[in-house]
Amino acid sequence: MFYRNRVLRGERACPQDMQFTVAEKDYVGFATLPNQVHRKSVKKGFDFTLMVAGESGLGKSTLVNSLFLTDLHKDRKLLNAEERISQTVGITKHTVDIEEKGVKLKLTIVDTPGFGDAVNNTDCWRPITDYIEQQFEQYFRDESGLNRKNIQDNRVHCCLYFIPPFGHGLRPVDVEFMKALQDKVNVVPLISKADCLTPNEIRRLKDRVREEIDKFGIKVYQFPDCDSDEDEEAKQKDRELKESTPFAVIGSNMVVEARGQKVRGRFYPWGIVEVENQAHCDFVKLRTMLIRSHMHDLKDITSDCHYENYRAQCIHTMTSKMTTDKRVESPLPILPLSTPDVETEKLIKKKDEEPMQLLLIRLQK
Ligand code: GDP
């Protein structure tokens, strides 16, 4: 570095300098790029949007609270049976900012109360697919707008779909729901309330669900293959993760005492079920996958596959409309345009001035 700086300043390098720089002469400095990216990302913070879907009472809220150790559903109003008959599927959103070792995560949980609760569940997934598409549409608009640097990404990165533990595999509503969502979001099926089943029953139900997922051609989230240069331990963990799907999970909002330790669990007259005990359920595997190992991949697939498909479709509709109508028309419903406010005016002015400022800076150099 010393040698490079001196040469850049136009000085002659003396022989000692030359000796000093032999080892470093090939060092340009781009090896620090990962650190720069790391610093920048940490400063900016991360965001993640998780959707939970499944009939009410399957333990969705409890599981989310157990995963992120926050009570996201304090103000939830539970409906009685009569109210639920007329209830339509709604979408509720909760956002929390969590921080761990200086890394900030803006977590959004999208809940789908009312899904599968009605007497007639025909098309009950429609509000959910509509919501996912609306987020794509908003992102598409923002990308084509003025303020591209500060886009708020509300796209749904993963959908945890809760399968009840009581049946003999997937129900028609499960098949229809996952098929309706498979090309729009990463679907991760879960067997809920796994403490209701014995280990043998869990194994049988998992096999059955896996078979039916294949039989009906449902595309659930596929874990990426482990890199070939990973060590044997990482490969083994990766195999175990894949073999455990669909994860059988247990949630609890309570801390109980087991084996002299305080643990998150469920207390029964016959014993304690520990949420984080891998012999009891796959909660730890799910949490590891979702937060520690695959969060980035879930975001990448959302952006590179699901959103890209939506975007390609939009552009295709736009171009085919152009050729048939012989005029430019947006396939997106045009938002009512308000008169630009002061902030927008300022932004437009700033954007207009940017190229001129750049030119001036270059000329001054
Ligand atoms: P949601 O309507 O799907 O959000 O379900 P909730 O999280 O409100 O849970 C409904 C009921 O199931 C509550 O009484 C919970 O205590 C209970 N519950 C939640 N998770 C589990 C679980 O893993 N096992 C068992 N046995 N009960 C659970």
Boltz pocket constraint, residues with backbone or C-beta under 6 A from the ligand:
constraints:
  - pocket:
      binder: B
      contacts: [[A, 54], [A, 55], [A, 56], [A, 57], [A, 58], [A, 59], [A, 60], [A, 61], [A, 62], [A, 63], [A, 192], [A, 193], [A, 194], [A, 195], [A, 196], [A, 249], [A, 250], [A, 251], [A, 252]]
      max_distance: 6.0
